[in-house]
Amino acid sequence: MPLGQRAGDKSDSRYCGVEVLDFPAGEGLPAVLNHSLASAFDFILAPLVDPNYRPSPGAVLPVSASDLVLGPAQWSNHVVGKISEWIDLDAEDERLRLDSELTLKQEIAWASHLSLQACVLPAPRKSSCGNYARVVNQILQGLTNMHLWLRLPLEKSEPMDDDLDNKSEIVDSWELWNSFRLLCDHSSQLCVALDISSTLPSINSLGRWFGEPVRAAILQTNAFLTNAKGYPCLSKRHQKILTAFFNHSIQAIISGRSNHKVSPVSEGVLSGDENYIEDAPVRHALSPYLDYVAYLYQRMDPLPEQERFEINYRDFLQSPLQPLMDNLEAQTYETFEKDVVKYTQYQRAVAKALVDRVPDDAVSMTRTVLMVVGAGRGPLVRASLQAAEETGRKLKVYAVEKNPNAVITLHSLIKLEGWESLVTVISSDMRCWDAPEKADILVSELLGSFGDNELSPECLDGAQRFLKPDGISIPSSYTSFIQPITASKLHNDIKAHKDIAHFETAYVVKLHRIATLAPTQQVFTFTHPNFSPNASNQRYTKLQFEMLPDMGSCLVHGFAGYFDSVLYKDVHLGIEPNTATPNMFSWFPIFFPLRKPIYVPDGSPIEVHFWRCCAPTKVWYEWAVTTPTPSPIHNSNGRSYWVGL
């Protein structure tokens, strides 16, 4: 039974499991499963093989239950296998090492036979886990649907002041995970299950895990405190991390012996309601813990409407639009035209520009010429006319659009709205059109996720010849930003293409399961109008990012890109996280991947170079990391990704 209903959330985080600590031999497994399901748990994490088993010639694997005691759907949907914890593939003892390898392969083969969706691997015994990773990597290459979850404690010890000189070893479970997944070549079927106990590492250290393939948070009962009524509860920090895990589609699993001898409770008890039933039947020893986890889940705010709209786009790689090279389809126009916030900002910017352009005493005798370049199906035309009506200014609008299909819609809109005397439609590329008069205001919405990646600079430079010397461009400037991120899912999705070209392509993506590793920094800025005689739209910048304090080492899979634009004076529009325009969905961030992820040691910066290159027929980006280790220069000469002029 799901933890509760949260509007818009259909992710796995709704389901909570329970770890079976004792080996359920014979008919024990169906009874344990039925008892857990009846107590509102959704699945069990259970051992598949007798922990006392050791391989011997002719021995039959002592499994917990025949595959016949549960139906295929029950095995697949309600059981996660737990591999024997005695297994040690990096042991000094050769017999133990060989027994461990054989048993691990036997247990995984049995789990695969049962069609389990996942198995939990025991944590590596040592920081050096090369042989363990080798055997797991062999197994992964033979798996089709099943995932392996490497169990790791959520910990990162901090050096004590008096240990700085002694250089005592700092335990960081992320380092162990990173070594293991690198040895397994970033297999998409290798995931993580994190054991959460009473102590937690720093917030920045925890943040690294949100970019990793964490599938389960195993909540130990010793992580729970006791509230005034004797029921289990979690500290504020634990509540915060569990809520963050829920938001990242990570399931909870409750593990351990009960430390609270109480009956199962309702939300009323947890929230202080005295009218709860004292005589509720005891379902499961860990039911009070499940009730508290459900209470935390149900207490979360519903997903905002915008998030619900975008949920199917989370971590889905899309190629950026090429509006110059391609004519957009009606469905694309339809989607972007629904962004009310964007056009409200444009209307505010045009209104301010009109007021500045035409003083109140000249309103009756002045008509402002406004050109919408790249008019599409008319939303900017509408916003401009509404701004004129709002400010009481007279307006003459030229709507310039190169897409002949959109021009048909524009003509229909103007006729429908009765704007024939106000709006002139021009079916032409703005760079080729000869305007009959100069414009006071030039309005465009050519911005891409990275600001200039849909060739706004080239288009507006070509159009500014019909702007008056003192004319106004909306937008007046825009700046791109980047920041390094961990994004295992995006890396694996690109890696699946098995070529370099996909790693040298920038993608538009609704970033979700990522970890941001440093604050954003500015990359390129463009200003309009730009009347400089030597103006060039080529750019180069070198940026050095200092990783977040107390975070520890990290792995950089690429760079998230954003933009912020000044439409006019104090009216801005953008997706840069610190200044993002609320409730706007026209742009997702852009992602610049790295062919080989860069390991950044604790305390080391990362230095990245970005180029914007221009040729007569195309514009492209190149990027490379030089510190802490050099990467290849990506997309040299625009060989893999470019934007056509």
TITISE-904372 format. One record per residue (C-alpha): z, x, y. Coordinates in steps of 0.25 Angstrom, whole numbers, plus 5000, padded with zeros to 4 digits. Example, Ala and Ser with C-alpha at 12.3 -4.5 7.8 and 13.67 -1.06 7.14 Angstrom:
2
503150494982;502950554996;
END
This chain:
645
500050005000;499650065013;500750115023;500349995032;499249945041;498850025053;497649965061;496450055059;496950155049;496250155035;496650295031;497350355019;498650365028;498950225025;499350265011;500650335006;500850394993;502150444985;502250574977;502750554963;503750674961;504050644946;502950654935;502550514931;502250534916;501650424907;501750284913;502550344925;501350354934;500850214934;502250164936;502450264948;501150224954;501450074953;502850094959;502350184970;501250084974;502149964973;503050034983;501950044993;501450184990;499950204989;499850314980;500650414972;500550574972;500850594957;500850714947;499750704937;500250804927;501650834921;502250944930;502751014917;501351034911;500851174910;499451194903;499351234889;498251244878;497951104874;498951034883;498650894888;498850874903;500150794904;499650694915;500550594922;499750474916;498450444909;497350404918;497350264911;498750224917;498150204931;496850144935;495750234942;496050174955;497550194954;497350344951;496350354962;497050274973;498550294970;498750424964;498650564970;498850674960;499950784961;499550914955;500750984947;501651064957;501951184948;500451224949;500351364955;499051424955;499451554963;500551584954;500851734950;501051684936;499651674929;500051574919;500551474930;499351504938;498351474927;499151354922;499151304936;497651314937;497451234924;498451124927;497851104942;496451084936;496950994925;497750904935;496650894945;495650864933;496650754929;496750704943;495250704945;495150624932;496050514937;495150504950;496350544959;495950554974;496850674976;497850774970;498950844977;498950994974;500351064975;500551164987;500151304984;501351394980;500951514989;500251535002;499251614993;498551504985;497151554982;497151524967;497651384969;496551364980;495551424970;495851324959;495951204968;494651244974;494051244960;494551104958;494051054971;492651094968;492751004955;493350884962;492550764967;493450664974;494850704972;495550784983;496650884981;497850884991;498551014993;499950984995;500651075006;501951065013;501751035028;502451155034;502251275043;503451355045;503651425059;504151565061;505551585065;505851675077;506551775069;505351775059;504351815068;504551965065;504751945050;503351875049;503951775039;502851685032;502551555039;502351445030;501151355034;500651255024;499351245032;499051395029;499151365015;498251245016;497251325024;497151435014;497051335002;495851255009;495151375013;495151434999;494651294994;493551305005;493951175013;493751085001;493750945006;494450894994;495650984997;496750915005;498150925009;499450845006;500550895015;502050885011;502850845023;504350875022;505450875032;504950985041;503650985048;502851105055;502451095070;501550985075;500451085078;500551145064;500550995058;499350965066;498451065058;498550975046;497750855053;496450935052;496750965037;496450865025;497850815023;497850695014;499350675012;500650695019;501750705008;503050665014;504250715007;505450625007;506250745013;505450735026;506050595029;507350575037;508250465036;508350355047;509650285051;509450175040;509350285029;507850265028;506750385028;506050415041;505350535046;505550625058;504750605070;503850725067;503650675053;503250545058;502250605068;501650695057;501550575047;500850485057;499850595061;499550605046;499350455045;498350465057;497650575049;497450485037;498450565029;499250495018;500750505016;501450535002;502950525001;503550624992;504950664987;506250594982;506850484991;507950535000;508250395005;508850294996;508350165003;507550045000;506150035005;506049995020;505149915029;504649955042;505749865048;506849965043;506050085049;505950025062;507349975063;507149825059;508449775052;507749655046;507249725033;507549695019;508649775013;508349734998;506849784998;506549834984;506549984982;505050024978;505050174978;506050284981;505050324992;504750194998;505650215010;504850335013;503550255012;504050145021;504350245032;502950305030;502350165031;503250135043;502650265050;501250225047;501350075051;502050125064;500750205068;499950145079;498650075075;497350155076;496750135090;495450055090;494650175094;495250255082;494850135073;493450145078;493350295076;494150305062;492850305054;492350425062;493550515060;493150655056;491750605053;490750705058;489550655067;488450735073;488450715088;487450625095;486150685100;485850585111;484750675117;484050695105;484250565098;484250415103;485550355100;485650225092;486150095096;487350105088;487750235094;487650175108;488450055104;489550135099;489650225112;489450105121;490750045115;491550155122;492150075133;493050185138;491950285140;491150185149;492350145156;492550295160;491050305164;491250175173;492450235180;491650365182;490450295188;491350205197;492050325203;490750395205;490150275212;491350265221;491250415225;489750405227;489750275235;490850255246;491350115248;490650105261;489250135255;489350045243;488349935249;487250035253;487350135241;486750125227;487150235218;486150285208;486750305194;486050365182;486550345168;485850455160;485950425145;486150275148;486150235133;486250085132;486950065145;488450085145;488450185156;487550095164;488549985163;489750075166;489050125179;488649985184;490049935181;490650055189;489650015201;490149865200;491549915200;491450005212;490449915220;489450025220;487949995219;487250065207;485850105203;485750145188;484750225181;484950215165;484250335159;484150335144;483250415134;483450325122;482350215122;483150125113;484350125123;483450105134;483049965128;484549925128;484749975142;483649885147;484249765140;485649795145;485149805160;484349675158;485549605152;486549655162;485549625174;485549775179;484049785181;484349815196;485349915194;484949995182;483650065179;483450115164;482650245162;482150275148;482150425149;482850555145;483750585157;483250735157;481750685159;481950565169;481450575183;482450495191;481950415203;483150445211;484450535211;485650475204;487050475211;487750465198;487350515184;488050455172;487950495157;488650485144;488050605137;489350665133;489550705119;490850735111;490850885117;490350835130;489050905131;488650895116;487650785119;486950865130;487550795142;487350925150;485850935147;485650785150;486450785163;485850915168;484450855166;484850725173;485550775185;484250805192;484250655196;485750665201;485950675216;486550815220;487850745223;487750645211;488850625201;488750645186;489550565176;490050635168;490250745178;490750855168;491250865153;491950975145;491950995130;493251035123;493551095109;494751125100;494951185087;495251085075;495551085060;494650985054;494551005039;493850865036;492750895046;492551035041;492450985027;491450875031;490550985037;490751075026;490250975016;488850995022;488851135017;488051195028;488251275041;487551175050;488551065049;489651165053;488851195065;488751055070;489650985080;490150845075;490650725083;491850685075;493150595077;494150695074;495350655066;495850745055;495850865063;496850965069;496751005083;497151155084;497151185099;496951115112;495551085117;494851175126;493651155135;492251205131;491051165140;491051095153;489851025160;489750965174;488750875180;487950875188;487651025187;486751075197;486951225194;485551295194;485951375182;486651265174;486751285159;487251205149;487551315139;489051345137;489951445130;491451445129;492451525121;493851455119;495151505113;496051405106;497551435104;498051355092;499151255094;500551325093;501351315080;500151265073;499951385064;498551425058;497451325058;495951315053;494951275063;493751195058;493051175071;493251125085;493350985091;492550955103;492850855114;492450835129;492950785142;492050725153;492350705168;491450585171;491850575186;493050635193;494250585185;493550505175;493350575162;492950545148;493150635135;493750655122;494450785124;495850755117;496750785129;495950695139;495150605130;494750465135;495550365128;494850265119;493450325120;492650335107;491250385112;491550535108;492150595096;492550745097;491550845092;491850945081;491251095080;491551145066;491751285061;490951325049;492151405044;493551355049;494351455057;495751495052;496651515065;497951585062;499151545069;499251595083;497751635084;496751565093;495351515090;494251565099;492951475099;491651495106;490751375110;489251375115;488451265121;486951315119;485751255125;484251265121;483051185126;483151085115;484551085111;486051115114;487051165104;488451225102;488851345095;490351385092;491051495085;492551545083;492851685086;494351685085;495151695075;493951725066;492451715070;491651595066;490151595065;489451545078;489151395074;487851325077;487151455082;485851415090;486151265087;485651285073;486551175067;486851075079;486251055092;486050945102;484550915105;484050915120;
END
